[in-house]
Amino acid sequence: MKVGVLTGGGDCPGLNAALRGVVYRAHQHGDETVGFLDGWKGVRDGEYRPLALAELVEAAGRGGTILGSSRTNPFQAPDGIARVGRSLRAAGVDALVAVGGDDTLSAALELSKHGGKVVGVPKTMDNDVNGTDWTFGFDSAASVAMDAVERLRDTARSHHRVVVLEVMGRHAGWVALATGLAAAADFTVLPEEPYDEGRLVRHVRAALAARGYAVVVASEGAAVVPTKGSAGGRDDFQHEILRERGVGAFLARQLEAATGVEARSAQIGHIQRGGAPTLFDRLLSLRLGAKAADLAHDGQFGQVAVLRGAEVVGIPLADAVASPKVVPPAWLDLLHTFDA
């Protein structure tokens, strides 16, 4: 059979390794592979190219995606389904592998509902796809953020300052949680919890009294009331573009006013998206890609490859996109162990 593959949504480390998993396992099955360019945009517009085994060897350790990506919603227009169907038929594609987060997989589910032969691979640095223990890209992104906190700690200690690091995370605070825990932040602000200014100030004051500096980690999607709204507009999937919210800068101003200590903020932003994937992300993305090729070859369409414990299995696409996977109470309890 002929298998098409796309990488959609925000890029993250591990995408090229996932492509390697898909292409090599498909080759093992005797299947041909082509890559659609720039996510669902390439599927909609019929833009694709062959994928060779050799190019994926060197690409596997690089960040980004050799196919390009976009946040295009192919079904936004009334003729979207018909247009995608014509494109897949013209390319001679028998099955499609969609590698992406909740939006990319939601589009895959829509295609599946209309008879499309599609399977999914979950990727997102936010770790917010349901049904999978972890998504690739998360470990790499959180590791970069952890390193940023350690570097900011050095300058905060030297200048006796409060430093706030703003990390990515719209509805789910997994990156902020992991960063705050691993880098021993004094306080972590997540979307999953109501913002409590008094509690934040108390913890920062305690850190200042104990060490002369404080470090705070905040998710960009945290419910800090004065920063609601954005001048950034909305994307094709109607998500607010968060780049203008300025959660970190707002918290730094609050803390400086409350403590009288100079406070600075840093926004790590897209630095988290780039660079080589970690060992964990390389192995996870390879396994998920290979499983997706198995699902496609075996005709198990409408499923997505996920990590459950030590095993990679297939689950319905509908389960994966039912709702974002947010930080549960057990992880919040662990977090508060260290800011008590």
C-alpha positions in Angstrom: 0.0 0.0 0.0 1.0 3.7 -0.3 1.1 5.5 3.0 1.1 9.3 3.3 2.3 11.1 6.4 2.1 14.7 7.7 3.4 16.7 10.6 0.9 19.3 11.8 0.6 22.0 14.5 3.5 23.5 16.5 6.8 21.8 15.8 8.8 20.1 18.6 11.8 17.8 19.0 11.2 14.2 17.9 9.1 14.8 14.7 11.8 13.6 12.4 12.4 10.6 14.5 8.7 9.8 14.3 8.9 10.1 10.5 11.8 7.6 10.6 9.6 5.2 12.6 6.7 5.5 10.2 8.8 5.2 7.0 11.1 2.4 8.2 8.3 0.2 9.5 6.2 0.8 6.4 9.3 -0.2 4.3 9.5 -3.4 6.4 5.9 -4.1 5.5 6.7 -3.5 1.9 4.7 -0.3 1.8 5.6 3.0 0.0 5.6 6.3 1.8 5.2 9.9 0.8 5.2 13.0 3.0 2.7 15.9 2.7 4.2 19.3 3.1 3.3 21.8 5.8 0.8 19.7 7.7 -2.8 19.5 6.7 -2.1 22.4 4.2 -0.2 20.0 2.0 -3.0 17.4 2.2 -5.5 20.0 1.2 -3.4 21.5 -1.6 -2.0 18.2 -2.9 1.7 19.0 -2.1 3.8 16.0 -1.2 7.1 14.3 -2.0 8.7 10.8 -1.6 10.4 10.0 1.7 13.7 8.1 1.4 15.2 5.9 4.1 18.6 7.6 3.8 17.4 11.1 4.5 15.7 10.1 7.7 18.9 8.7 9.2 20.5 12.1 9.5 17.2 13.9 10.2 16.2 11.7 13.1 18.5 13.6 15.6 17.5 17.1 14.4 14.7 19.3 15.8 11.8 20.6 13.7 10.4 18.6 10.8 11.8 18.0 7.3 8.2 18.1 6.0 7.3 21.5 7.4 4.3 22.2 9.5 1.4 24.6 9.8 -1.7 25.2 11.9 -4.0 24.9 8.9 -7.5 23.5 9.5 -8.4 21.8 6.2 -12.0 21.5 7.1 -12.6 25.1 7.9 -14.0 25.7 4.4 -17.3 24.0 3.3 -15.6 22.0 0.6 -12.7 20.9 2.9 -13.6 17.2 3.1 -14.2 16.9 -0.7 -10.9 18.7 -1.4 -8.9 16.6 1.0 -10.4 13.4 -0.5 -9.6 14.5 -4.1 -6.0 15.3 -3.0 -5.5 11.9 -1.4 -6.9 10.1 -4.4 -4.8 12.1 -6.8 -1.7 11.1 -4.8 -2.7 7.5 -4.8 -2.5 7.3 -1.0 -4.2 4.3 0.6 -3.7 5.4 4.2 -2.7 8.6 6.0 -0.6 9.0 9.2 -1.2 12.3 11.0 1.5 13.3 13.4 0.4 16.1 15.7 -1.4 17.4 18.8 -5.1 17.8 19.6 -5.9 20.0 16.6 -4.1 17.9 14.1 -5.7 14.7 15.6 -9.1 16.4 15.7 -8.8 17.0 11.9 -7.8 13.4 11.5 -10.9 12.3 13.4 -13.1 14.5 11.1 -11.6 12.8 8.1 -12.1 9.4 9.7 -15.8 10.2 10.3 -16.1 10.8 6.5 -14.5 7.5 5.6 -10.9 8.6 5.4 -8.3 5.9 6.2 -6.3 7.7 8.8 -4.3 6.9 11.9 -2.6 9.3 14.4 0.6 9.8 16.3 0.3 12.2 19.3 3.0 14.8 19.6 3.1 18.0 21.7 5.5 19.6 24.0 2.5 20.4 26.2 1.9 16.7 27.0 -1.9 17.4 26.9 -3.2 14.7 24.5 -5.5 12.3 26.3 -5.0 8.6 26.4 -1.2 8.6 26.3 1.0 8.6 29.3 3.5 11.0 27.6 3.9 12.7 24.3 7.2 13.2 22.6 8.5 16.7 22.6 7.5 17.2 26.2 10.7 15.8 27.8 12.9 17.9 25.4 11.0 21.1 26.0 10.8 20.7 29.8 14.6 19.9 29.9 15.3 23.2 28.1 13.1 25.1 30.5 14.8 23.4 33.5 18.2 24.5 32.2 16.8 28.1 31.8 15.7 28.1 35.4 19.1 27.0 36.6 20.7 29.8 34.5 18.2 32.4 35.8 18.9 31.2 39.4 22.6 32.2 39.0 21.8 35.7 38.0 19.0 36.0 40.6 21.4 34.9 43.3 24.1 37.3 42.2 21.8 40.4 42.1 19.4 39.4 44.9 16.4 39.5 42.6 13.1 37.8 42.0 13.0 36.1 38.6 9.9 34.8 36.8 10.2 32.3 33.9 7.2 32.1 31.7 6.9 28.7 29.8 4.5 27.4 27.2 1.2 25.7 28.2 -2.3 26.8 27.1 -4.8 24.7 29.0 -2.4 22.3 30.7 0.5 23.2 32.9 2.7 20.1 32.4 5.7 22.0 31.2 5.5 24.4 34.1 4.9 21.6 36.6 7.9 19.6 35.4 10.1 22.6 35.2 9.2 23.9 38.7 9.6 20.5 40.3 12.9 19.5 38.6 14.5 22.9 39.0 13.3 23.5 42.6 11.4 26.7 41.8 10.0 28.6 44.8 6.5 28.7 43.3 4.8 27.5 40.2 1.7 29.0 38.6 -0.4 26.6 36.6 -3.7 26.9 34.5 -5.2 24.1 36.5 -5.3 26.2 39.7 -7.0 29.5 40.6 -4.4 32.3 40.8 -3.7 33.2 44.5 -1.6 36.4 44.6 -1.4 36.3 48.4 0.0 32.8 48.5 2.6 33.6 45.7 3.8 36.6 47.6 4.1 34.7 50.9 6.3 32.1 49.3 8.5 34.6 47.5 9.0 36.6 50.7 10.0 33.4 52.5 12.5 32.5 49.8 13.9 36.1 49.9 14.3 35.8 53.7 16.0 32.4 53.4 18.3 33.0 50.5 18.1 36.5 49.3 16.5 35.6 45.9 13.5 33.8 44.5 12.6 31.9 41.3 9.0 31.5 40.0 7.8 29.4 37.0 4.5 30.3 35.3 2.6 28.8 32.5 1.5 31.2 29.7 -2.1 30.0 30.0 -2.3 30.5 33.8 -5.5 32.3 34.9 -3.9 35.6 35.9 -7.0 37.8 35.6 -5.5 41.1 34.4 -3.8 39.3 31.4 -7.0 37.9 29.9 -7.3 38.6 26.2 -4.7 38.9 23.6 -3.7 41.2 20.8 -2.5 38.1 19.0 -5.8 37.1 17.5 -6.9 33.4 16.9 -5.6 30.6 14.8 -7.5 28.3 12.3 -8.7 26.2 15.2 -10.0 29.3 17.0 -7.4 29.1 19.8 -6.3 32.4 21.3 -2.7 33.2 20.3 -1.0 33.7 23.7 2.1 35.6 22.8 0.7 39.0 24.0 -0.7 37.8 27.3 2.5 38.6 29.2 1.9 36.4 32.3 5.5 36.4 33.4 5.9 40.2 33.0 2.7 40.8 35.0 3.7 38.5 37.8 7.2 40.2 38.0 5.5 43.6 38.4 3.2 42.3 41.1 6.0 40.7 43.0 8.3 43.8 42.8 5.4 46.0 44.1 4.6 43.6 46.9 8.2 42.8 48.1 10.1 45.9 47.2 12.7 43.7 45.6 13.7 44.1 42.0 12.0 41.5 39.9 12.6 40.4 36.3 10.8 38.1 33.9 12.0 35.9 31.0 9.8 34.3 28.3 11.5 31.2 26.9 8.9 30.9 24.2 9.9 29.1 21.0 13.4 28.2 22.3 11.6 25.3 23.9 10.5 24.0 20.5 13.9 23.8 18.8 17.0 21.7 19.2 17.7 18.0 19.2 15.3 15.6 21.0 16.3 13.9 24.2 16.9 10.2 24.4 13.5 9.6 25.8 11.8 11.6 23.0 13.8 9.9 20.3 12.8 6.4 21.5 9.2 7.4 22.2 8.7 9.0 18.8 10.3 6.1 17.0 8.0 3.6 18.8 4.8 5.7 18.1 5.7 6.2 14.5 6.4 2.5 14.0 3.1 1.5 15.7 1.2 4.0 13.5 2.6 2.3 10.4 1.5 -1.1 11.8 -2.0 0.3 12.4 -2.2 1.6 8.9 -0.9 -1.6 7.3 -3.3 -3.8 9.3 -6.3 -1.6 8.4 -6.9 -0.4 11.9 -8.0 3.1 10.9 -9.4 5.7 13.1 -6.9 4.9 15.8 -3.9 6.7 17.4 -0.7 5.1 18.7 -0.2 5.9 22.4 2.1 5.0 25.3 0.3 3.0 28.1 2.8 2.0 30.8 5.6 0.2 28.9 3.5 -0.6 25.9 2.6 1.2 22.7 -1.0 0.5 21.7 -3.8 1.9 19.5 -6.8 3.7 20.9 -9.7 5.4 19.1 -8.9 8.9 17.8 -12.1 10.1 19.5 -10.7 9.2 22.9 -7.4 11.0 22.3 -9.1 14.3 21.4 -12.1 14.2 23.8 -10.6 16.8 26.1 -7.1 18.1 27.0 -5.1 16.1 29.5 -4.6 18.5 32.4 -2.4 18.1 35.5 -4.3 15.8 38.0 -4.6 16.3 41.8 -1.8 13.8 42.6 0.8 15.8 40.6 -0.5 19.0 42.2 -0.1 17.5 45.6 3.5 16.6 44.9 4.1 20.1 43.6 2.8 21.7 46.8 5.0 19.4 48.9 7.9 21.7 47.9 6.2 25.1 48.2 4.7 24.4 51.6 
